[in-house]
Amino acid sequence: MNYFKTSWRNIKKRKGFSAINAGGLTLGMTSCLLLLLYVWHHWNYDKQFANAENIYMLKNNQQGDGKMFTFDATPGVIAPAIETQVPGVNKAARFMGWMPDGLISYKDNGFKKHGVFTDASFFEIFNYKFRKGSSPKALLMPNTVILTEALSFALFGKEDPIGKTVRRNDKTELIVMGVVENPPSNTSLKFDYVLPWKLLENEQTWIRDAGWSSNFCQTFVQLKDQKYFSSANALIKKMINSNQDDYKAEAFMFPFSKLHLWSSFENGKPAGGMIDQIRQFLILAICILLIACINFMNLSTARSEERAREVGIRKAIGSSRKSLVTQFMSESLILSFFAMFTSVILVFACLPFFNRLLGIELIAPWGAWYFWAVLIGIAVLTGIISGSYPAFYLSSFIPVKVLKGAIKGGAGALSLRKILVVIQFGFAVFLITATLCVYKQINFIKDKPTGFEKGNLVEIPAEGDLNKNIDVFIEEAKKSGAVISGTGLSQSITQSGNNTWSFDWPGKSPDQKVLVDVLRVRDHFTSTTGVKLIEGRELSDANPGDTSSSNIMINETAAKTMKLKAPVGSIIKWGGSPVTVVGVFKDFVWGSPYVKVAPMVLSYSGRNNTVIALRLNPERNISSSVEKIESILKSVNPAYPPVVHFTDDDFEKKFENEKTLGLLANLFGGLAIIISCLGLFGLAAYAAELRTKEIGIRKVLGASVKGITALLSKDFLQLVLISIVIAVPLSYWALNKWLQNYEYHISLNWSLFVFAGVITIIIALLTVSFQALKAALANPVKSLRSE
């Protein structure tokens, strides 16, 4: 207890020094905790379910274009086959979650919500808690539905919903059989309501008749025990190929708990994904905390001369080195726990803002014992790391030399301080460079031509009666002056997902497999979307060959892949049936803007539309045009609330992951630089304090303020320059490796590193020069009056 009393007195005695140390540690711990909460959120994705280690999702490997493609989609028939034919499997379930949001209504309450179709066994695999109803009775009948708590409350309030009837898409009546807890924010399975698979088969007869070559749903498998994995996986790998002759694919089990973190596959094997970003932020959290610890070490050893006489006297009167180490460690631990206490308050205050900034739902488990154990562990570890070197260094002073005044800071401590400052600012240089690199990469991809005109292009879900009245709706919208063109699409212009291997053309070798994207469109596709027609014509209902899907359009990449010298008029085969190419259009980005454009075919959609695309009138106010479109929607499709999506907003969502990376790099990189500057500020203040009399003498002898400021700043700026020299090649290596993850990426330019270096020098110069200028402007009489 005496050690802590003495330590507390020393902390209060040196208020400025203690404030800088505690401030640096507080910022470091706050940053570390926020980053760890972000890492924890993603690390626990899909791990909330009981028996999670035995839950798997099927992935589908298919060879083509000289490489292996890995899909989430599997045949609908594989789940029932697995349940009956694969030993060790407890349950298997099909899952369809890619449908557009549907209208769910009860009396006068109606909401557009996201629904999924699945088998009854889904709730045996995933143990969602039923607030009302029970899983054995759920989804057994085709016209039933299970609601989440949130949707149940929105529809029924506090009424008991069990047994009540809701309407889906204003036509299908469904009996509520259960209410489940809301899915957590960190799960891959998002839904507002769940529908039985039998209902999907009744609505879409092709699904009931689909065979082993039709991949359209996800499949989840639960094993009885992990010991069955190898044998079950080996059997599942053979199932698709053994049930057909002309289609080669291999399904395999992938742990459901790794689905979020390992989303990227190469050659049929997991090759990273979100796990890479999680590792980066975990390293960033540790580095920021270490920077705060470095500040503590630097400032503590810098004041060694001031504490040397205290150490000498205490050793002379009998204090052991162990007791001195304990005292200095106590000071460090007190500051560390104070910083942790303050950082917990800051995290509590900042978390809502942090969540809004990232569009995420991080929750600190305040009531969990392990959370507080981690906090205490971080505080203790930080205190030990921060205080270890100063404690052992200060306690090593020899009393006789100290009391004679022979200790002047120590060369070892000085060299270590220089190394630590170099490490700090080297890290700062890397963070500035990384932030600039991420920003330039995002802008590079965003500015890359998309092949269609995003501006003034909107999309509307073709739901309810709208799909039957597309032409009427578009014509009314054109008459109103709100739009100049419109078309129907089988999918959004910004979202890919439909493709096939089943195209053949003259000269194609029998073993060649090429995956071709397929989008179905209506009249006026090019004028509406802005996709450029290179040759030939576009599809129209005026041509019987178009409406019967005998005619198609292809993109530039398809024409090159098929080696068609004169594409227009060429006859190729689609699923064994001949089709004629009537037009060639310029490549456009349909899926990820980071990968190369795939061969693409457009066919006529007829009434198979999920989206209506509209080109707004550029001469009219956008807001008034949208209001007019919404008004027409209410009259043509009154049962559904009008929804208008701006295509450029939807396209922006493709960059959310990179934006989050850039935002976090900006935020915590900035905090790391502030912490580094805080330590540099303290070191500069102490250096100026030690040289007070020297500065006074120099001023009396005629030294200028500018010269003295340069003198005091020079040593620190040299260290910053060394940190830049070391950090630049390491930054180049790390960032170049990161950029290789993208097929389209920027080239690292020397100007990026020069800019980062200049910014670092300016920040350091401003930090140091403030103290240097303050010392240079001081009255020399005050510092020399005692001499």
BANU-57749 format. One line per 10 residues: number of its first residue (from 1); for each residue x, y, z of C-alpha. Coordinates in steps of 0.1 Angstrom, whole numbers, plus 2048, in hexadecimal, padded with zeros to 3 digits. Each point is the difference from the previous one (the first is absolute). Example, Ala and Ser with C-alpha at 12.3 -4.5 7.8 and 13.67 -1.06 7.14 Angstrom:
! residues 2
1 = 87B/7D3/84E ~ 80E/822/7F9 .
//
This chain:
! residues 787
1 = 800/800/800 ~ 81D/818/808 ~ 80D/7FB/7DD ~ 7DF/80B/7F1 ~ 7FE/81E/818 ~ 823/80B/7F6 ~ 7F8/7FA/7DB ~ 7E1/815/803 ~ 813/81D/810 ~ 81A/7FE/7E4 .
11 = 7E4/801/7E6 ~ 7EF/81E/810 ~ 822/812/803 ~ 806/7FE/7DB ~ 7DD/809/7F3 ~ 80B/80A/7DD ~ 815/7E1/7FA ~ 7E5/7E9/80F ~ 7E4/811/7EB ~ 814/7FA/7DF .
21 = 807/7DC/80A ~ 7DC/7F9/80B ~ 7F2/812/7E2 ~ 815/7EC/7E8 ~ 7F7/7DF/811 ~ 7DB/80A/801 ~ 7FF/808/7DA ~ 813/7E0/7F9 ~ 7E9/7EA/815 ~ 7E1/810/7F3 .
31 = 80B/7FA/7DC ~ 80B/7DD/809 ~ 7DE/7F8/810 ~ 7EC/80D/7E3 ~ 814/7ED/7E7 ~ 7FE/7E0/816 ~ 7DA/804/801 ~ 800/802/7DA ~ 816/7E1/7FD ~ 7EB/7EE/81A .
41 = 7E0/808/7ED ~ 80D/7F1/7E0 ~ 812/7E3/811 ~ 7DF/7F5/810 ~ 7ED/800/7DF ~ 7EA/7E1/7FD ~ 80C/7F1/821 ~ 7E1/807/814 ~ 7EF/7DF/7FA ~ 802/7E1/815 .
51 = 814/7E4/7F0 ~ 80F/81A/7E8 ~ 81F/7EB/7FB ~ 7EB/7E5/7EF ~ 7ED/818/7E8 ~ 80D/803/7DC ~ 7F6/811/7E1 ~ 805/7EF/7DE ~ 817/812/7E8 ~ 800/7F6/7DB .
61 = 821/7FD/7EC ~ 7FD/801/7DA ~ 81D/800/7E7 ~ 800/818/7E3 ~ 814/81B/7ED ~ 820/7EE/80C ~ 7F8/806/825 ~ 7EA/7F4/81D ~ 7E1/814/808 ~ 7F0/7FD/823 .
71 = 7DB/807/804 ~ 7E8/801/81D ~ 7E4/7F3/7EA ~ 7F8/7DB/800 ~ 7E5/7E9/7F0 ~ 7DF/800/814 ~ 800/7D9/7FE ~ 820/7FC/813 ~ 7F3/807/823 ~ 7E6/7E4/801 .
81 = 81A/7E8/7F1 ~ 819/809/81B ~ 7E8/7F9/81C ~ 7F8/7DD/7F3 ~ 820/7F6/7F0 ~ 81D/80E/815 ~ 807/7EF/822 ~ 808/817/81D ~ 7E9/81C/7F3 ~ 7E6/80C/819 .
91 = 7ED/819/7EB ~ 802/812/7DE ~ 7ED/81F/7F5 ~ 7FC/814/7E0 ~ 800/826/803 ~ 7F6/81B/7E8 ~ 806/823/80B ~ 808/813/7E0 ~ 7DC/80A/7F7 ~ 7F6/824/800 .
101 = 7EF/80E/81F ~ 7DB/7F6/802 ~ 7E2/812/80E ~ 7F2/7F2/820 ~ 7DF/80E/80C ~ 7E7/7FC/81C ~ 7E0/815/7FE ~ 80C/823/7F8 ~ 824/7F9/80A ~ 818/7F8/7E3 .
111 = 826/7FF/7FF ~ 81A/7F7/7E5 ~ 816/7E7/812 ~ 819/7E5/7F7 ~ 7F4/7DD/800 ~ 811/7DE/7FA ~ 7F4/7DE/7F6 ~ 80D/7E1/812 ~ 7F9/7DD/80C ~ 7F0/7F8/822 .
121 = 822/7F1/80B ~ 80F/823/7FE ~ 7F5/808/824 ~ 80E/7DE/80C ~ 822/809/7F1 ~ 800/824/80C ~ 7F2/803/824 ~ 7EE/822/7FD ~ 7EC/806/820 ~ 7DA/7FE/7F9 .
131 = 7EF/81C/814 ~ 7DF/7F2/7F5 ~ 7F7/7DF/7F0 ~ 819/7E4/7FC ~ 818/7F3/7E5 ~ 7F1/7DD/7FC ~ 7DF/80F/7F3 ~ 810/81B/7EC ~ 802/7FF/7DA ~ 7EF/7DE/7FD .
141 = 7E3/80E/7EC ~ 805/814/7E0 ~ 7EB/81F/809 ~ 812/808/821 ~ 819/81A/80B ~ 817/807/81D ~ 807/824/80A ~ 81C/811/812 ~ 7F8/812/820 ~ 805/822/7EF .
151 = 7E8/7F8/7E3 ~ 7E7/7F0/818 ~ 7FF/820/815 ~ 7FD/816/7E1 ~ 7E2/7EC/7F3 ~ 7EE/7F6/820 ~ 80D/816/81C ~ 7FB/7EE/820 ~ 7E5/7E8/7F2 ~ 808/7DB/7FF .
161 = 808/7F9/7DB ~ 7FE/7DA/801 ~ 7E4/7F3/7E9 ~ 7F9/822/7F1 ~ 801/804/7DA ~ 817/819/7ED ~ 801/807/7DB ~ 820/7FD/7EB ~ 803/816/7E2 ~ 7DB/808/803 .
171 = 7F5/7DE/7F4 ~ 80D/7E2/814 ~ 7F0/7FA/822 ~ 818/7F2/81A ~ 7F9/7F3/824 ~ 819/80C/81A ~ 80F/7E1/810 ~ 81C/80F/815 ~ 813/81E/80B ~ 826/7FE/803 .
181 = 81A/816/80F ~ 80E/81B/7E9 ~ 820/7F3/7EE ~ 81F/80F/810 ~ 812/81C/7EC ~ 81F/7E9/7FB ~ 7F0/7E4/7ED ~ 800/7F7/7DB ~ 7DC/7F5/802 ~ 7EB/820/7FE .
191 = 7DA/7FE/7FF ~ 7E0/80F/80D ~ 7E9/7E3/7F9 ~ 805/7DB/7F6 ~ 7EA/7ED/7E7 ~ 7FD/7DA/7F9 ~ 813/7F1/7E3 ~ 7E0/7F0/7F4 ~ 7F1/822/7FA ~ 81D/809/7EA .
201 = 7FB/7E0/7EC ~ 7DB/808/7FC ~ 808/823/7F3 ~ 81E/7F7/7EA ~ 7F9/7DE/7F0 ~ 823/800/7F0 ~ 80F/7FD/822 ~ 7EC/7E0/807 ~ 80C/7F1/7DF ~ 824/80D/802 .
211 = 81B/7E5/7FE ~ 824/7FC/80A ~ 80D/819/7E7 ~ 7EB/81D/80C ~ 811/814/81B ~ 7E9/819/811 ~ 800/7FC/826 ~ 817/7FD/81E ~ 802/7E0/813 ~ 808/7FC/825 .
221 = 80A/7DF/810 ~ 803/7F7/825 ~ 815/7E2/809 ~ 7F9/7EA/81F ~ 825/803/809 ~ 820/80F/7F1 ~ 80E/7DD/7FD ~ 7E9/7FB/7E2 ~ 80E/81D/7ED ~ 819/7EF/7EA .
231 = 7EA/7E3/7F5 ~ 7E1/816/7FB ~ 814/81A/7EC ~ 80F/7E5/7EA ~ 7DD/7F3/7F7 ~ 7F2/822/7FA ~ 81C/809/7E8 ~ 7F6/7E3/7E9 ~ 7DA/806/801 ~ 7FB/81A/7E4 .
241 = 816/7EE/7E6 ~ 7F2/7DE/809 ~ 7DC/80B/7F8 ~ 806/80E/7DD ~ 819/7FB/7E3 ~ 805/821/7EE ~ 805/818/81E ~ 81E/800/816 ~ 7FF/810/822 ~ 80C/7F8/824 .
251 = 7ED/80A/81F ~ 813/801/821 ~ 7F9/809/824 ~ 80D/821/80D ~ 7FD/809/825 ~ 7E3/818/804 ~ 813/813/81B ~ 81B/809/7E7 ~ 7E8/80C/7E5 ~ 804/825/808 .
261 = 825/801/806 ~ 80B/7E9/7E3 ~ 7EB/80C/7E3 ~ 81B/800/7E5 ~ 80A/7E0/7EE ~ 81C/7F7/7E8 ~ 802/7DF/7EF ~ 7E3/7F3/814 ~ 811/808/822 ~ 7FB/81C/819 .
271 = 818/81C/7F9 ~ 7F6/81C/818 ~ 7E6/81B/801 ~ 7F4/813/81F ~ 81A/7ED/815 ~ 81B/814/7EF ~ 7F0/821/80B ~ 7FB/7F2/823 ~ 825/7F7/803 ~ 809/823/7F4 .
281 = 7EB/811/81A ~ 80C/7E9/81B ~ 824/809/7F8 ~ 7F5/825/7FF ~ 7F1/7FD/823 ~ 81F/7F1/80E ~ 817/819/7EE ~ 7EC/81E/80D ~ 802/7F3/824 ~ 825/7FA/7FB .
291 = 804/824/7F4 ~ 7F0/80C/820 ~ 817/7E9/814 ~ 81E/80E/7ED ~ 7F6/824/80B ~ 800/7F5/824 ~ 823/7F0/7FD ~ 80D/81E/7EE ~ 7F4/81A/818 ~ 809/7EB/81F .
301 = 824/7FA/7F4 ~ 803/824/7F5 ~ 7FA/80B/824 ~ 81B/7E8/80C ~ 817/81C/80C ~ 7E4/810/814 ~ 7F9/7DE/811 ~ 825/7F6/803 ~ 806/813/821 ~ 7E0/7F1/80F .
311 = 80D/7DD/7F7 ~ 823/807/80D ~ 7F3/80C/822 ~ 7E7/7E3/804 ~ 81B/7E6/7F7 ~ 819/811/819 ~ 7E7/7FC/81C ~ 7FA/7DB/7F9 ~ 7E6/7FD/7E4 ~ 804/7E1/7EB .
321 = 7FE/800/7DA ~ 7E1/7EA/803 ~ 7EE/81A/815 ~ 809/81B/7E8 ~ 7F4/7EB/7E2 ~ 7E0/7FA/813 ~ 7FB/825/806 ~ 806/80A/7DC ~ 7E9/7E4/7F4 ~ 7E6/80B/818 .
331 = 801/823/7F1 ~ 7FC/7F1/7DE ~ 7E3/7E9/80A ~ 7ED/81D/812 ~ 802/815/7E0 ~ 7F7/7E2/7EB ~ 7E1/7F8/815 ~ 7F6/824/800 ~ 804/801/7DA ~ 7EB/7E0/7FD .
341 = 7E4/80F/816 ~ 7FF/81F/7EB ~ 801/7ED/7DF ~ 7E2/7EA/80B ~ 7EC/820/806 ~ 80C/80D/7DD ~ 7F7/7DF/7EF ~ 7DD/801/810 ~ 7FB/824/7F4 ~ 80F/7FA/7DD .
351 = 7F1/7DE/7F7 ~ 7DE/80E/7F3 ~ 813/819/7EA ~ 819/7E5/7F5 ~ 7E3/7EA/7F6 ~ 7EF/81B/7EC ~ 820/809/7EF ~ 806/7DC/7F5 ~ 7DC/7F6/7FB ~ 806/7E3/817 .
361 = 7F2/7F3/821 ~ 81C/7FB/818 ~ 7F6/7F7/824 ~ 818/800/81D ~ 7F7/7E2/817 ~ 800/815/820 ~ 7EF/7E4/814 ~ 819/7E5/7F6 ~ 81C/7F6/818 ~ 818/7F9/7E3 .
371 = 7FC/824/7F3 ~ 80C/80F/822 ~ 81B/7E5/802 ~ 80D/80C/7DE ~ 7FF/824/80B ~ 813/7F8/820 ~ 819/7EB/7EC ~ 806/81C/7E7 ~ 805/819/81D ~ 819/7E9/812 .
381 = 812/7F7/7E0 ~ 802/825/7F5 ~ 80C/80A/823 ~ 81B/7E5/800 ~ 80C/807/7DC ~ 800/826/805 ~ 811/7FF/822 ~ 818/7E3/7FC ~ 81D/811/7EF ~ 7FE/821/814 .
391 = 7FE/7EB/820 ~ 81E/7EA/7F9 ~ 813/81D/7F1 ~ 7FA/819/81D ~ 806/7E6/81B ~ 822/7F7/7F1 ~ 811/822/809 ~ 81E/7FD/817 ~ 7FB/816/81F ~ 824/80D/802 .
401 = 800/80C/7DC ~ 7DD/80F/802 ~ 807/814/820 ~ 820/80D/7F0 ~ 7EC/80C/7E2 ~ 811/7E7/7E8 ~ 7DF/7F4/7F1 ~ 7F4/815/7E3 ~ 7E4/7ED/7F1 ~ 813/7E2/7F3 .
411 = 80B/7F8/7DD ~ 7EC/7E0/7FF ~ 7E0/811/809 ~ 806/81B/7E6 ~ 806/7E7/7E4 ~ 7E1/7EC/80A ~ 7EB/820/800 ~ 80C/808/7DD ~ 7F8/7DD/7F4 ~ 7DD/802/80F .
421 = 7F9/822/7F0 ~ 80C/7F2/7DE ~ 7E8/7E2/805 ~ 7E3/817/809 ~ 803/817/7E3 ~ 809/7E4/7E8 ~ 7DE/7F2/809 ~ 7F0/822/7FB ~ 810/802/7DD ~ 7F2/7DE/7F7 .
431 = 7DD/809/80C ~ 800/821/7EC ~ 80C/7ED/7E1 ~ 7E6/7E4/805 ~ 7E4/819/804 ~ 80A/812/7E0 ~ 804/7DF/7EE ~ 7DD/7F4/80A ~ 7F1/821/7F6 ~ 811/800/7DE .
441 = 7F6/7DB/7FA ~ 7DB/807/807 ~ 800/81F/7EA ~ 812/7ED/7E4 ~ 7E5/7E5/800 ~ 7E4/819/803 ~ 80D/815/7E4 ~ 806/7E1/7E9 ~ 7E5/801/7E4 ~ 7E3/7EA/80A .
451 = 7F2/7FD/7DC ~ 7DE/80E/80A ~ 7F5/822/80C ~ 7F9/7FF/826 ~ 7F4/824/802 ~ 7DB/806/7FC ~ 7F9/7DB/7FF ~ 7E8/7F1/819 ~ 7F2/7DD/806 ~ 7DE/7F5/80D .
461 = 7F7/7DC/80C ~ 7E9/7F1/7E7 ~ 7E8/7F2/81A ~ 7DB/7F9/803 ~ 7EC/80C/7E2 ~ 81D/815/7F4 ~ 810/7E3/7ED ~ 7E1/7FB/7EC ~ 7FD/825/7F9 ~ 824/80A/7F8 .
471 = 7F8/810/7DE ~ 7E2/814/80F ~ 815/80C/81D ~ 81E/80B/7EA ~ 7E9/811/7E8 ~ 7EF/813/81C ~ 822/80A/80F ~ 80B/80D/7DD ~ 7E0/814/7FB ~ 805/811/822 .
481 = 822/80C/7F5 ~ 812/7F0/81D ~ 812/7E6/7EB ~ 80C/7FE/7DC ~ 805/7DA/7FD ~ 7F9/7E0/813 ~ 805/7DA/7FE ~ 7FB/7E0/813 ~ 81D/7EB/80E ~ 802/7DE/80F .
491 = 81A/80E/819 ~ 80D/821/80A ~ 81A/810/7EA ~ 817/801/81E ~ 7FC/7DC/80D ~ 80C/7E1/7EE ~ 7F7/7DD/808 ~ 7F2/7ED/7E2 ~ 818/7ED/7EB ~ 804/7DF/7ED .
501 = 819/7E9/7F0 ~ 7E8/7F5/7E5 ~ 80B/815/7E2 ~ 811/7F0/7E2 ~ 80D/810/7E0 ~ 813/7F6/7E1 ~ 824/7F7/807 ~ 7FB/7FA/825 ~ 813/7E2/80C ~ 7EB/7E5/812 .
511 = 813/803/821 ~ 7FE/827/800 ~ 7E9/80E/81A ~ 7F8/825/802 ~ 7E9/810/81A ~ 7E9/819/7EF ~ 7EB/81A/813 ~ 7DC/802/7F5 ~ 7EA/81F/804 ~ 7DC/801/7F2 .
521 = 7F4/822/7F4 ~ 7E3/811/7EF ~ 7FE/81C/7E5 ~ 815/81F/802 ~ 81B/7F0/816 ~ 81D/814/7F1 ~ 7EF/822/800 ~ 7F4/7FB/824 ~ 820/7F3/810 ~ 819/812/7EA .
531 = 811/7E0/7F5 ~ 810/806/7DE ~ 7F4/7EC/7E2 ~ 81F/7F9/7EA ~ 7EF/7EE/7E3 ~ 7E0/7F0/7F6 ~ 7E0/808/813 ~ 7F1/7FC/822 ~ 7E4/7E8/80A ~ 7DB/80A/7FB .
541 = 7DE/7F0/804 ~ 7FA/80B/7DB ~ 816/7E2/7F6 ~ 7F1/7DD/806 ~ 823/7F1/800 ~ 809/817/81E ~ 7E1/7F8/814 ~ 804/7DA/7FA ~ 825/803/80D ~ 80D/7F5/7DE .
551 = 814/820/7FD ~ 819/80E/819 ~ 819/81C/804 ~ 824/7FB/80C ~ 81B/816/80F ~ 822/807/7F2 ~ 811/7E7/817 ~ 7E8/7E4/7F5 ~ 807/809/7DB ~ 826/7FD/807 .
561 = 7FD/7E1/814 ~ 7EB/7EF/7E5 ~ 818/80E/7E5 ~ 7E3/80B/7EB ~ 80E/815/7E3 ~ 7DE/80C/7F6 ~ 7EB/7FC/820 ~ 7DF/80F/7F3 ~ 7EE/7E4/7EE ~ 815/7E4/810 .
571 = 7EE/7E2/80C ~ 80B/7F0/821 ~ 7EF/7E7/817 ~ 7F1/806/822 ~ 7F8/7E0/813 ~ 801/7ED/7DF ~ 7E8/818/7EE ~ 80C/817/7E5 ~ 7FE/826/807 ~ 809/81D/7E9 .
581 = 815/81D/80A ~ 7EE/820/7F6 ~ 816/81A/812 ~ 820/806/811 ~ 802/819/81E ~ 81D/80F/812 ~ 80C/7EF/820 ~ 7F1/80D/820 ~ 806/7F8/825 ~ 7E4/7E9/80C .
591 = 810/7F0/81E ~ 81F/80A/813 ~ 813/81E/7F2 ~ 820/7F0/80C ~ 7FF/7E2/7E8 ~ 802/7FD/7DB ~ 7DF/802/7EC ~ 7F3/7DD/7F8 ~ 7F1/7F6/7DE ~ 7DB/80B/801 .
601 = 7E0/7F8/7ED ~ 7E0/814/800 ~ 7DF/7EF/7F7 ~ 7DD/80E/800 ~ 7EE/7FE/822 ~ 7DC/804/7F7 ~ 7EF/7FF/822 ~ 81D/7F0/813 ~ 80B/821/80F ~ 809/808/824 .
611 = 80B/824/7FA ~ 7F5/81D/7EB ~ 81B/818/7F6 ~ 7F7/825/7F8 ~ 815/81C/7F1 ~ 7F6/820/811 ~ 7FA/81F/7EB ~ 820/814/804 ~ 7ED/821/7FA ~ 7E9/7FA/81E .
621 = 807/803/825 ~ 809/7DE/80E ~ 7EB/803/81F ~ 7E1/80A/7ED ~ 806/7E3/7E7 ~ 803/7E7/81C ~ 7E0/80D/810 ~ 7EE/7FD/7DE ~ 80C/7DC/7FC ~ 7F5/7F7/824 .
631 = 7DE/80F/7F8 ~ 7FC/7EB/7E1 ~ 80C/7E1/813 ~ 7E4/805/81A ~ 7E6/801/7E4 ~ 80E/7E2/7EC ~ 80A/7EA/81E ~ 7EC/80D/81E ~ 807/7E3/817 ~ 825/806/802 .
641 = 812/81E/80F ~ 814/812/7E4 ~ 825/7F8/801 ~ 819/813/7E9 ~ 825/7F6/801 ~ 81B/817/7F1 ~ 819/7EB/7ED ~ 81E/815/809 ~ 7F7/7FB/826 ~ 7FD/7DA/7FA .
651 = 821/800/7ED ~ 811/812/81D ~ 7F7/7E3/817 ~ 81A/7EB/7ED ~ 81B/814/811 ~ 7F3/7FC/824 ~ 81C/7E9/80B ~ 81C/816/7F2 ~ 7EF/81F/80E ~ 7FF/7F0/823 .
661 = 824/7F7/7FD ~ 809/823/7F6 ~ 7EA/810/81B ~ 80F/7EB/81B ~ 823/806/7F3 ~ 7F9/825/800 ~ 7F1/801/822 ~ 818/7EA/813 ~ 81E/80A/7EB ~ 7F8/824/80A .
671 = 7FE/7F6/825 ~ 821/7ED/7FE ~ 810/820/7F2 ~ 7F1/815/81B ~ 80D/7E7/81B ~ 823/802/7EF ~ 7FF/826/800 ~ 7F5/800/824 ~ 820/7ED/809 ~ 815/816/7EA .
681 = 7F1/81F/810 ~ 809/7F3/823 ~ 823/7F7/7F5 ~ 805/822/7EF ~ 7F3/812/81F ~ 818/7ED/817 ~ 81D/805/7E8 ~ 7F9/826/800 ~ 7FE/7FF/826 ~ 822/7EF/804 .
691 = 810/81A/7E9 ~ 7F0/81F/810 ~ 821/80E/80C ~ 812/7F8/7DF ~ 7E5/812/7ED ~ 803/81E/817 ~ 825/802/7FB ~ 7FC/7FD/7DA ~ 7E7/81C/800 ~ 817/816/814 .
701 = 81C/7F9/7E8 ~ 7E9/80B/7E3 ~ 7EF/7E0/7F3 ~ 7E0/806/7ED ~ 7DE/7F1/808 ~ 801/7EF/7DE ~ 822/7F1/807 ~ 7F7/7F3/823 ~ 7DF/7F1/7F2 ~ 813/7EE/7E5 .
711 = 81A/7F4/819 ~ 7E5/7F0/817 ~ 7EC/7F2/7E2 ~ 81E/7F1/7ED ~ 805/7E0/815 ~ 7DB/7F6/7FF ~ 7FD/807/7DA ~ 81E/7EB/7F9 ~ 7EE/7E2/811 ~ 7E1/807/7EC .
721 = 814/800/7E0 ~ 810/7DE/809 ~ 7DD/7F2/807 ~ 7F5/80B/7DD ~ 81E/7F0/7F0 ~ 7F9/7DF/812 ~ 7DA/801/7FC ~ 7FD/808/7DB ~ 80E/7DF/7F2 ~ 7EC/7EC/81A .
731 = 7E1/813/7F7 ~ 806/7FA/7DB ~ 803/7DB/806 ~ 7E1/7FD/816 ~ 7E9/816/7EA ~ 80C/7F0/7E0 ~ 7F7/7DE/80E ~ 7DD/80D/80A ~ 7FA/80E/7DE ~ 807/7DE/7F0 .
741 = 7DE/7F5/80E ~ 7F0/815/7E5 ~ 801/7F8/7DA ~ 7FC/826/7FA ~ 816/815/816 ~ 815/81F/802 ~ 826/800/7FC ~ 813/80D/81E ~ 810/821/7F7 ~ 81D/810/811 .
751 = 7EB/820/805 ~ 7EA/7EC/819 ~ 81E/7FA/817 ~ 80E/823/7FC ~ 7DE/80E/80A ~ 7FE/7E9/81E ~ 824/809/80A ~ 7F9/826/7FD ~ 7E0/7FD/814 ~ 813/7ED/81B .
761 = 81C/81A/801 ~ 7E7/81D/802 ~ 7ED/7EF/81D ~ 820/7F9/813 ~ 80E/823/7F9 ~ 7E0/810/80D ~ 801/7EA/81F ~ 824/807/808 ~ 803/824/7F5 ~ 7E4/80B/818 .
771 = 816/7F7/81E ~ 820/80B/7EF ~ 7F1/822/7F8 ~ 7F2/803/823 ~ 823/7FA/80E ~ 811/817/7E7 ~ 7E8/81D/809 ~ 806/7FC/826 ~ 811/81C/812 ~ 825/7F6/806 .
781 = 802/815/820 ~ 7E8/7E8/811 ~ 814/7E1/7F8 ~ 822/810/808 ~ 7F8/814/820 ~ 80B/7E4/817 ~ 822/7FD/7EE .
//
